Amino acid sequence: MRIYITGDTHGDFSRLGKGCFPELERLTKDDYVVICGDFGGVWDDGSEEQRLLDQLDRRPFTTLFVSGNHENYDLLSKFPVSEWNGGKVQAIRPSILHLLRGQVFTLDGQTFFTMGGASSHDVSDGILELDDPYFKQKYRLLSFRDALFRVNHQSWWKEELPSDAEYLEARENLQRHGWKVDYILTHCAPTSIQEAIVSGLYAPDRLTDFLEELRKKCRFESWFFGHYHNNKVIAKKFVLLYEEMIALR
């Protein structure tokens, strides 16, 4: 079994094709490519999106992803949840699996804890509501100003951050494993690691603080995450990925 890990794809899977990923020729469906959030392949449900998902599903490996802050959670919620290798998943296609939050999966004897999600940081000028009677005027004004804003249920979802139930399930599953896993897969980073990357540009939130708790309490070999659009290793154990792809084993 081979496992490769990469960062945000935002619906562009070209790096997983032959030109950028020559290892593809040697892989089977028992091998995995893990995307650390902002998968972006479940976004508008259009014909082009379906074509790209079908194309990705036909590639010789199995794609796994945790959620990011750029996912359409209304569409994701329509996929049924099932059990897979010890944790809960949603099958977007037979070989494209969304690894749900707070789960511990076992792959070839190695344990992986997953906790997708992150705060969107391009919303400082507000979240617009589609049913606002002044929506069009506000949208035009904010667009004219090149403002940082999103539209609820169109380009932003509150589900980008975990629910109380997901935090509870995460703690219960980690407790069941003695707060020890081999690898951690997230989209954003613990508060202290985020601060080392962005130096105050992004504020901490409930999720980064929860991940900071894990950083201190959980025993693990390596932690992989995306979100910050860079490739970097921090404090030896924390691996930030964007377009780079690394082989775990």
N, C-alpha and C positions, 0 to 999 in steps of 0.2 A: 504493500500500500504506500502510495506517495501522497503527500499533502503539501499544497502550495498556498500561500497567503498573500493577499494584495489589499490595497485600499479602495477608496471610493470609485465606483464606476459610473454612477449617474446615468445609467442606461446605455452607456457606450462600452461594448464588450470587445472592442477591436484588439485590446491587449491580450485577449484569450484566444486569438486566432493564430494560424501557422506563422505568419510573418513576425510576430512579436514573441511568440511562445513556442519555440521549436520542440520543447519537451513533449508537446501535445501528441506527437507521433507515437510515443511510447506508453501513453496512458490508457486506462480502461475505466469503466464506470465504477470500479472499486477504488479509484483514486479521486482525490478531492481538491477543488480550488475554493478557498474560503475568501469571501469579500467582507471586509470589516466596516459594513454600513454604507449608507447612501448607494444601495444597489441600483435603485432608480428604474428597474425593469417593470415595475407595477406602478404606472404613473397616470396614463390617460386612457388605457384600454383600447387604443386605436389599432388599426390594421397593421401599421408599421411596427408597433410595439409587439404585437402578437407574432409577427414574422421574426423579429429579433429573438424573442423568447424561444420560438420553435428552433431557430438556428442554434442558439446556445444549448438547448436540450439535446440536439443531435451531436454535439461535440463529444469526444470519447471519454470525458471525465464527468464527475458529478459536481455541480455547483452548490455551495452552501453560503448563506449570507446571514448576518445579523442586521437588524434594522438600523437606519440612521435617522436624521432629521429631515431628509429629503426623500420621503416615501409617501405614497398616497394611502393613508391608513384606512380610508373608507373602502378602497378596493381590496386592500390586504385582509380586511375583516371578513370578506366574503369567502375566503378559502378555508376549508375545514381543517381542524387541528387533529393530528394523529401522533402516535408514539413512534419514536425512531431512535435506536441505540441509546436508550435510557432517558431521553428527554422529549419534549414536545416540539413538533415542527408543523409547518404548512407546506404542502407540495404545490408549488406554482406550476411545475411541470414534473413528470416522473423523476427527472434527475436535476431539478432545481428546487432546493429546499430552504425555506426560511427557518432559521434556528430561533425559537422564541426566547423571550427574556427569562432570566433566572433559572436556566436549565443546566444540567450537567450531562454531557454526552460522553460516551466511551467509544473511541475509534482505535482499533488495533491495540487495545490495552492502555491507551492514553486517555486521560480525562480532560475535558474542555468545558469550562464554565462560560456561559454566554449572557451578555447583558447589553442589548442594543439600545439605541436612542441617544439623543443629544438635544441641547437647546439650539434653535436657530439664532444666529447672531446678526442676521441682516433684516431685523424687524424693529429697529429702534424708532422708526417713524410710525409704527402701528400695524395692527391687523385689521383689515377691512372686512365687513360682513356683507355678504351678497344681498341680504334682504334690507340693508340700509337704504332708505329712500334717496339718500344723497350719494349712493355708491359711485355712480358714474362721474359725478363732479369731483369727488374726493380722489378717485382713481386717476383722472386726468391731471389733477393738480399735483399729486404725488409723483406721477410719472414725469411730468414736465420738470419737476425739481430734482429728478434723479434720486428721489428719496428711497430709504431702505424700508420697504413695507412688503407685506404678504396679504393674501386673500384667504380667509378661513374656508376650509373644505375645497380649496382650489389649488393653493400653493403652500398652505400651512395647515397643520393638524395638531391639536393639543396632545394627541397620542404620541408625539415625538418624544415625550418624556414618560417614563414608566408610571403605572398606576400603583396605588397602595397595595393591591393584591399581588402585583408583580414583584414589588420589593419583598413582601412577605414570603412569596414562593421562593425567591432567590435565597433568602436567609435560611428557610427550611431545608432547601436542597443542599446548601453548603454545610449546614449543621449535620445533615445526614452523611456527608462525606468528610466530616471532621475538619472542615475549613481547610481542606487540602485538595488541590487539583494540579494537574500538570501544566495546563495552559489556560489563560483567560482571553476571551475574544470580546471586544467592545467596539463602540464607535467613537465615543469620547474617552478622555483620560481622567484619572483621579485628579482632584483639585491641585495637589502639589506638582504633579507632572504637567498638567495643563499650564500652570503658572510658569514652569520652567520653559515651556514652548512659546507662550504668547506674551509673557511679561505684563500682565494686567489688561491685555486687550479684551479678553473674555472674562466675565464675572463667574465665580463659582455658582453652582446651583445644587438642588437636592441630589441629582444624579451624580455629579462629580464628587460631592461630599460622601455619598454612599460608596462610590468607587474608592475614595480615599480610605474609608473604613476598611474596605477589602484589602487595600494595599498594606495596611498595618496588621490586619488580623489573619489573612489567608496566606497559606504557604503555596507557592507556585514556582514553576521554572521560568516561564516567560509570559509576557502580557502583550498582545497585539491589538492595535487600534488604528483608526483612520481619522477623518473629520478635519484635520488641520492642514491638509494639502501639502504635505512635505514627507520626506523620507529621512528618518533619524532614529538613533538609539539613544535613550535617556536612562541614566543610572543603570546601565548594563542589562536590565531585565525588561524594559519598556520599549517596544518597537513600534514606532509611528510609520505607517505606510500610506503612500498615495499611489503613484503609478508603478512603483517598483513591485516586483513579485519575488518572494523568497521561498525556498524549499525548506519546509520544516523537517521533513524526513524523506 
